[in-house]
Amino acid sequence: MRNLLELKDIGYSYHSLHGETKAIENISFGVGVGEFVAVVGPSGCGKSTLLSIIAGLLAPEQGTITVNNPDGSLRYPRVGYMLQRDHLFEWRSVYKNVVLGLEINHMMTEERLEYVNQLLRDYGLDVFRNKRPSELSGGMKQRAALIRTLALNPELLLLDEPFSALDYQTRLMVSADICHLIRATGKTMIIITHDLAEAISLADRVIVLSGRPARIKRDLPIHLTLSGDDSLAARNAPEFNQYFNTLWEALTSEDQ
């Protein structure tokens, strides 16, 4: 599999009048085209910092990120960044929220608007297009936030605990539904999650980070024997418990 991105020895520290706090150190891994990578680690270890560096919002203090575009160019992939909260604007309808990125970037073309309409249909939100965000359930709001992210057709999709604000039952259903739909697009994805079961059932690989400063403790490929692409059924796969135990051991073992 050809890597879209390759991170090598990435490091970053936060600086203040009181000194330096190392957030991440010596992070190296690649992300293949169309691959879904989950990143787990203790709270406050630097997962979101790592995602912000990949998104280009922060510049690494050490290390490099290499891009391997299919056309051989050096441009950075188009990135879609979905946060923990939906950040929908109540004074705009669902439709006006999901086309906001297109509007800001002056990309309201007929082709892109039709793509948005198709996403609304695929995600079951077309009948709610004229509703306000307050009229939607939590799961529907997350779907709308994802459509807003996908409308710009990103090549790399970054998800920062996008389902953490949902109750458990809704989280199971929405994460399974959304990730199935994203996979159908063939997009490259990196998701941050605290939920090991979610990581195993959704991702192709799970990367375990240590406590701050974050280093990679384990990079585990996931291969589940199950029929179809059903992340809920994946939790019943015979290999699931072994993967869970392996990741739990890596997550809770003493940092070396």
N, C-alpha and C positions, 0 to 999 in steps of 0.2 A: 504493500500500500504506500503510495506517495504521500509524504507529509505536506500539509498546507503550511504549517508553522513548525519551527524548531526552536525551542528555548534552550539556551546553554548558559549555565552558571549565573542565573539571574539572582541579583541581590538588591535589597532596598531597605533603607532605614528612615525613620522619622526623626526630625531634628527640632529641638526646642531650646529655650534658654536654660533648661535643666539638664540638657545633654542629648545623647543619641539613643534611640530605641530601634534595635534591629527587628524588622518585620519578617523578611524572608532572606534565605541565604543558600547559594549554590543549587538553585532549582533548574533542573535540566529534564526536558521531555519533549517529544514530538506529538503532533496531532495530525492524524491522517485525514485526507479528503473524505468527507462523508462519515467520519468517525464521531461517536458520541462518548465523551470522556467525562466522568464524574470525579469531583475533588471533594474529599472529606478531611476533617481534622478538628482538633479541639476549638472551642469558641475563642476568638481573639488571636488565633495563631497566624493570621495573615492571608487567609483565603481570598477575601475581597480585595486586598491589596494586589495579590497576584492577578486577579481578574481585571482590575483597573489598569495594570501594566499591559496585559494582553490587549485590552481595548484601546490602548494608546492614551489613556487619561493621565497616566503617570509614566515618567521615563525611568527605566531601571538605572540604579547607580553602578551596578556591575553586570557584566554579561551581555549577551546579544540575543536578538530574535531574528531568525532567518525566515524569509518568505519564499515559497516555491510555487509561484503562479503557473498555471498550465500554459500561458502564453509566453513564459520566460521573463516577464516584466518584473520590476522591483517594487511596484506599487503595493501598499498594504491592503489586505482583503477588506472589503466592505463589512463592517461589524455592526451587528444588532445586539443591544445590551438591554436585557430585561431584569428589572430590579425586584426586590421583595414585595414592594407595594405597587399597586397598579398605576397610581398617579394620574388617574383620569380627571378631567376638568368637568365639574358639575354643570357649568353653564354651557357646555357643548353637548350635543347629542352623541350617542354611541358612534354614529357614522362620522360626525365631525371630529371626534377624538381619534378614530383610527386612521384618518387621512391627515392628521396634524403634521406628521413628519414630511409627507409629500408637499403639503401646503408651504411649510417653512422653507423647503429646499426647491420650491418652484418646479415641482415634478408632477403636477396634476394632469398628466396625459391620459388620453382615453384608454390606452393599454394598461397603465398602472391602476386606474380607477376600476377597470373591469377585473383586474387581479384582486383588488380589495373586495369587490362584490363577491367574487368566487370564494375568498377566504371567509367572508361573513356567512355564506351558505354552508361551507364545509364545517365551520365551527358552531353552527346552529344559532347564529346571532342575527341573521337577516331580518327576522320578524321583529327584532328589538332595535333596529337601526335608528329609529327616531326617538327612542327612549333616552332618559337621562341616566347617568351612572348609578344614582341612588335607587333606581328602579330595578337594578340587576342584582343577582346573587353574587357572592364572593367568587364563585367559580366562573361565572359569566364575565365578571370584571377582568379576571386574569386572562380569559380568552380574548377579550377586547384589547388588553394591553399587548398580548402577543401578536395579534393582527396588526396593531400599530407598528410593532417592531418588524414584522415580516413584510410590511407594505413597501419598504425601501429595498427589498430583495437582498438582504445581507448574505455574504458568502460564509461568514463565521457568526454563529449565534452564541452569545454568552448569557447564561441564566444564573442569577445570584439568588439562590433559595426562593424561587418564584412561587412556591406553593406553601411556604411556611406560615402565612397568615390565615390559611384555610383550616377548618376543622378536619379531623382525621379522615372521616368517611369521604368528604368532598375532595380532600387532597388525593386520596387513592384514585378516585374516579377521574378527576381533572388531570392529574399528572399522567395517568395512563392514556387518556384520550388525546391530550395535547402532544405528548411525545410520539404517539403513533402517527399523528398528522404531520408533525415536523419531520419524522423519519421518511415519510412518503415524499418529501421534497428533496431528500438527499443532502441536506445541509450539514455542515460540520458544526458540532455543538460541544460546549463545555458547560457543565452545570455544577454549581456549588450546592451541597446539601449536608445536613446533619444526620440524615436518615440513611443508615447503611442498607436497609431493605430496599429503599427507593433507588439508591445508587446501583445495587446489584440487578434489580429488575429492569432498569431503564438503560444502563450504559453498556458500552462495549469494553470499557476499561475503567477501573477505579484506582485513583491515586490517593494515597493516604499521606497526609502531612503531619509533621511533629508539632509540638508546642513551639511557641515563639522563641527564637526566630525559626520560621517554618523551613523544614527540609523534607525531602521525599523519603518516607520510611518504607513505602511499598507501592509498586506499580503493577497492578494485578489485572490481566486480561480476563474477561468474563465470557464463558461459553456454557450456555444452558441448553439442555435438551428439552425442547418443548415445541409443539406444533403451532405454527403461525407466529405473529408478532404481537403477542399479548403480554404486557408487562404485569398484569394481575395474575395471569396463569403462571408467569415465571416464578412467582413466589412458592409454587408447588413443585417446581422442578427438583429432581433428586439431588442436584449439586448445590442447591440454594443454601442449605444450612452449613455446608462446608465452607462456601465462600463467606458467609456471614461470620463464622467463627474465625476464619483466617484474618478477615479485615478487623474484627473486634480485637483480636490479639495484637495486631499491628498498631491499632489506634491506642490501646491502653497499655502497651509495653513501655518500659522505661526508655526514654530517649538515650541513645548512645552518643 
